[in-house]
């Protein structure tokens, strides 16, 4: 039976943290989770947009527990501060959904001097997950959901391009950041299992969904024709943000998942349709690459995942 919005169970007592949840598939996922009585923590950079989104969620689901935390993924210091706030306000996090991202941008760097797409899409979420690990391990059976992209299939991990590429190409940089999401997902799941932890790490992609993500790069570069092309694609090929959110929701709540899966739409070459467990690229399963990326990420963030051994 296909996974639909009706497949999401009642979630009272569960806490979900969603980055970039003020628009697109993050907001669509938050709306359904709030309707199922979960505590939903919106973690977004723009406080005004986040507040407006939270008000809409509360209006659509009266009594919904919708919380707000400002999170700037362009600064590791800001990520630390936001993670500390989440840790103070919530005794446990049942599901962390690393959803926020940027795509196809002209060259920019984070505050820490990291190429912006890699820094935002992977490194900041790596740091946020490490910092929230005590709250994740406090939950009975927690999950980390990393939202990647079909574009990971064109990605190549080049450690020499971290933290700054030798020659910048926005598509190559985006592909590497999305491949990094998967390498991180699988390595975290392996480490959690080796430590005997109940934490599950799952990846998903939304297919081609009608969101504002792909329009940011053309606007920043001033490319009117590329912006028009992206808009046309949203109309002709894309599915709705609500459909695009289903893989995220499946990854977050489907009880049959054991960790280490990759979830995406079933139809039109993975671009649209209900979600299923799929198969990511061969490069995403390279364990040596995953370990190397993990080591670089620890060095750049100055953080370690303290999984330890599960208590008996």
NORSULFEN-V713530 format. One record per residue. N is the residue number from 1. RES is the residue in one letter. SS is DSSP state (helix for helix, strand for strand, loop for the rest). PHI is phi in radians with two decimals (* if undefined). Layout:
{{N | RES | SS | PHI} {N | RES | SS | PHI}}
//
This chain:
{{1 | X | loop | *} {2 | X | loop | -1.17} {3 | X | loop | -1.38} {4 | X | loop | -2.26} {5 | X | helix | -1.03} {6 | X | helix | -1.22} {7 | X | helix | -1.33} {8 | X | loop | -1.29} {9 | X | loop | -1.39} {10 | X | loop | -1.15} {11 | X | loop | -2.25} {12 | X | loop | -0.99} {13 | X | loop | 1.58} {14 | X | loop | -1.73} {15 | X | strand | -1.99} {16 | X | strand | -2.04} {17 | X | strand | -1.87} {18 | X | strand | -2.20} {19 | X | strand | -1.42} {20 | X | loop | 1.08} {21 | X | loop | -1.67} {22 | X | loop | -1.52} {23 | X | loop | -2.77} {24 | X | helix | 1.06} {25 | X | helix | -1.21} {26 | X | helix | -1.11} {27 | X | helix | -1.18} {28 | X | helix | -1.09} {29 | X | helix | -1.14} {30 | X | helix | -1.07} {31 | X | helix | -1.06} {32 | X | helix | -1.28} {33 | X | helix | -1.10} {34 | X | helix | -1.13} {35 | X | helix | -1.13} {36 | X | loop | -1.63} {37 | X | loop | 1.28} {38 | X | loop | -1.26} {39 | X | strand | -1.44} {40 | X | strand | -1.95} {41 | X | strand | -1.80} {42 | X | strand | -1.42} {43 | X | strand | -2.11} {44 | X | strand | -2.39} {45 | X | loop | -1.30} {46 | X | loop | -1.59} {47 | X | helix | -1.10} {48 | X | helix | -1.16} {49 | X | helix | -1.15} {50 | X | helix | -1.12} {51 | X | helix | -1.11} {52 | X | helix | -1.12} {53 | X | helix | -1.12} {54 | X | helix | -1.09} {55 | X | helix | -1.12} {56 | X | helix | -1.13} {57 | X | helix | -1.13} {58 | X | helix | -1.16} {59 | X | helix | -1.23} {60 | X | helix | -1.33} {61 | X | loop | -2.34} {62 | X | loop | -0.93} {63 | X | loop | 1.54} {64 | X | loop | -1.11} {65 | X | strand | -1.61} {66 | X | strand | -2.00} {67 | X | strand | -2.01} {68 | X | strand | -2.27} {69 | X | strand | -2.43} {70 | X | strand | -1.23} {71 | X | loop | -2.41} {72 | X | loop | -1.86} {73 | X | loop | -1.33} {74 | X | loop | -1.52} {75 | X | loop | -2.54} {76 | X | helix | -1.17} {77 | X | helix | -1.12} {78 | X | helix | -1.15} {79 | X | helix | -1.09} {80 | X | helix | -1.04} {81 | X | helix | -1.13} {82 | X | helix | -1.18} {83 | X | helix | -1.10} {84 | X | helix | -1.11} {85 | X | helix | -1.12} {86 | X | helix | -1.06} {87 | X | helix | -1.09} {88 | X | helix | -1.28} {89 | X | helix | -1.52} {90 | X | loop | -2.28} {91 | X | loop | -1.18} {92 | X | loop | -2.63} {93 | X | loop | -2.15} {94 | X | loop | -1.38} {95 | X | strand | -2.46} {96 | X | strand | -1.86} {97 | X | strand | -1.89} {98 | X | strand | -1.49} {99 | X | loop | -1.82} {100 | X | loop | -1.08} {101 | X | loop | -2.97} {102 | X | loop | -2.23} {103 | X | loop | -2.53} {104 | X | loop | 0.97} {105 | X | loop | -1.63} {106 | X | loop | -1.04} {107 | X | loop | -1.07} {108 | X | loop | -2.50} {109 | X | strand | -2.16} {110 | X | loop | -1.26} {111 | X | loop | -0.98} {112 | X | loop | -1.57} {113 | X | loop | 1.41} {114 | X | loop | -1.86} {115 | X | strand | -0.86} {116 | X | helix | -1.12} {117 | X | helix | -1.18} {118 | X | helix | -1.16} {119 | X | helix | -1.11} {120 | X | helix | -1.39} {121 | X | helix | -1.24} {122 | X | helix | -1.97} {123 | X | helix | -1.10} {124 | X | helix | -1.14} {125 | X | helix | -1.27} {126 | X | helix | -1.01} {127 | X | helix | -1.13} {128 | X | helix | -1.07} {129 | X | helix | -1.12} {130 | X | helix | -1.07} {131 | X | helix | -1.23} {132 | X | helix | -1.60} {133 | X | helix | -0.96} {134 | X | helix | -1.02} {135 | X | helix | -1.30} {136 | X | helix | -1.18} {137 | X | helix | -1.26} {138 | X | loop | -1.33} {139 | X | loop | -1.44} {140 | X | loop | -1.13} {141 | X | loop | -2.62} {142 | X | loop | -1.56} {143 | X | strand | -2.41} {144 | X | strand | -2.00} {145 | X | strand | -2.00} {146 | X | strand | -1.83} {147 | X | strand | -1.56} {148 | X | strand | -1.90} {149 | X | loop | -2.66} {150 | X | helix | -1.00} {151 | X | helix | -1.14} {152 | X | helix | -1.04} {153 | X | helix | -1.13} {154 | X | helix | -1.62} {155 | X | loop | -1.42} {156 | X | loop | -2.38} {157 | X | loop | -1.39} {158 | X | loop | -2.14} {159 | X | helix | -1.08} {160 | X | helix | -1.22} {161 | X | helix | -1.66} {162 | X | loop | -2.04} {163 | X | loop | -1.56} {164 | X | loop | -2.26} {165 | X | loop | -1.26} {166 | X | loop | -1.24} {167 | X | loop | -2.44} {168 | X | loop | -1.58} {169 | X | loop | -2.34} {170 | X | helix | -1.10} {171 | X | helix | -1.29} {172 | X | helix | -1.12} {173 | X | helix | -1.15} {174 | X | helix | -1.14} {175 | X | helix | -1.03} {176 | X | helix | -1.14} {177 | X | helix | -1.13} {178 | X | helix | -1.34} {179 | X | helix | -1.13} {180 | X | helix | -1.05} {181 | X | helix | -0.97} {182 | X | helix | -1.32} {183 | X | helix | -1.02} {184 | X | helix | -1.12} {185 | X | helix | -0.97} {186 | X | helix | -1.23} {187 | X | helix | -1.20} {188 | X | helix | -1.09} {189 | X | helix | -1.13} {190 | X | helix | -1.06} {191 | X | helix | -1.16} {192 | X | helix | -1.12} {193 | X | helix | -1.15} {194 | X | helix | -1.09} {195 | X | loop | -1.50} {196 | X | loop | 1.30} {197 | X | loop | -1.56} {198 | X | loop | -1.44} {199 | X | loop | -1.07} {200 | X | strand | -2.01} {201 | X | strand | -2.03} {202 | X | strand | -2.34} {203 | X | strand | -1.95} {204 | X | strand | -2.66} {205 | X | strand | -2.42} {206 | X | loop | -1.54} {207 | X | loop | 1.26} {208 | X | loop | -1.81} {209 | X | strand | -2.05} {210 | X | loop | -1.39} {211 | X | loop | -2.28} {212 | X | loop | -1.46} {213 | X | helix | -0.98} {214 | X | helix | -1.29} {215 | X | helix | -1.51} {216 | X | helix | -1.17} {217 | X | helix | -1.03} {218 | X | helix | -1.00} {219 | X | helix | -1.17} {220 | X | helix | -1.18} {221 | X | helix | -1.56} {222 | X | loop | 1.29} {223 | X | loop | -1.61} {224 | X | helix | -1.16} {225 | X | helix | -1.18} {226 | X | helix | -1.21} {227 | X | helix | -1.08} {228 | X | helix | -1.14} {229 | X | helix | -1.12} {230 | X | helix | -1.12} {231 | X | helix | -1.11} {232 | X | helix | -1.11} {233 | X | helix | -1.08} {234 | X | helix | -1.06} {235 | X | helix | -1.35} {236 | X | helix | -1.46} {237 | X | loop | -1.87} {238 | X | loop | -1.30} {239 | X | strand | -1.63} {240 | X | loop | -1.21} {241 | X | helix | -1.07} {242 | X | helix | -1.12} {243 | X | helix | -1.22} {244 | X | helix | -1.12} {245 | X | loop | -1.40} {246 | X | helix | -1.08} {247 | X | helix | -1.04} {248 | X | helix | -1.09} {249 | X | helix | -1.16} {250 | X | helix | -1.03} {251 | X | helix | -1.08} {252 | X | helix | -1.46} {253 | X | helix | -2.23} {254 | X | loop | -1.11} {255 | X | loop | -1.19} {256 | X | loop | -1.32} {257 | X | loop | -1.26} {258 | X | loop | -1.90} {259 | X | loop | 1.86} {260 | X | loop | 1.52} {261 | X | loop | -1.58} {262 | X | strand | -2.25} {263 | X | strand | -1.95} {264 | X | strand | -2.79} {265 | X | strand | -1.11} {266 | X | strand | -1.62} {267 | X | strand | -1.82} {268 | X | loop | 0.87} {269 | X | loop | 1.06} {270 | X | loop | 1.45} {271 | X | loop | -1.48} {272 | X | strand | -2.77} {273 | X | strand | 1.91} {274 | X | strand | -1.17} {275 | X | strand | -1.46} {276 | X | strand | -2.54} {277 | X | strand | -1.26} {278 | X | loop | -2.11} {279 | X | loop | -2.23} {280 | X | loop | -1.48} {281 | X | loop | -1.08} {282 | X | loop | -1.06} {283 | X | helix | -1.05} {284 | X | helix | -1.23} {285 | X | helix | -1.77} {286 | X | loop | -1.34} {287 | X | helix | -1.20} {288 | X | helix | -1.13} {289 | X | helix | -1.11} {290 | X | helix | -1.08} {291 | X | helix | -1.15} {292 | X | helix | -1.14} {293 | X | helix | -1.10} {294 | X | helix | -1.04} {295 | X | helix | -1.11} {296 | X | helix | -1.12} {297 | X | helix | -1.15} {298 | X | helix | -1.08} {299 | X | helix | -1.15} {300 | X | helix | -1.25} {301 | X | helix | -1.58} {302 | X | loop | 1.04} {303 | X | loop | -2.31} {304 | X | loop | -2.26} {305 | X | loop | -1.55} {306 | X | loop | -1.58} {307 | X | loop | -1.37} {308 | X | loop | 0.97} {309 | X | loop | -1.85} {310 | X | loop | -1.14} {311 | X | loop | -1.16} {312 | X | loop | -1.63}}
//
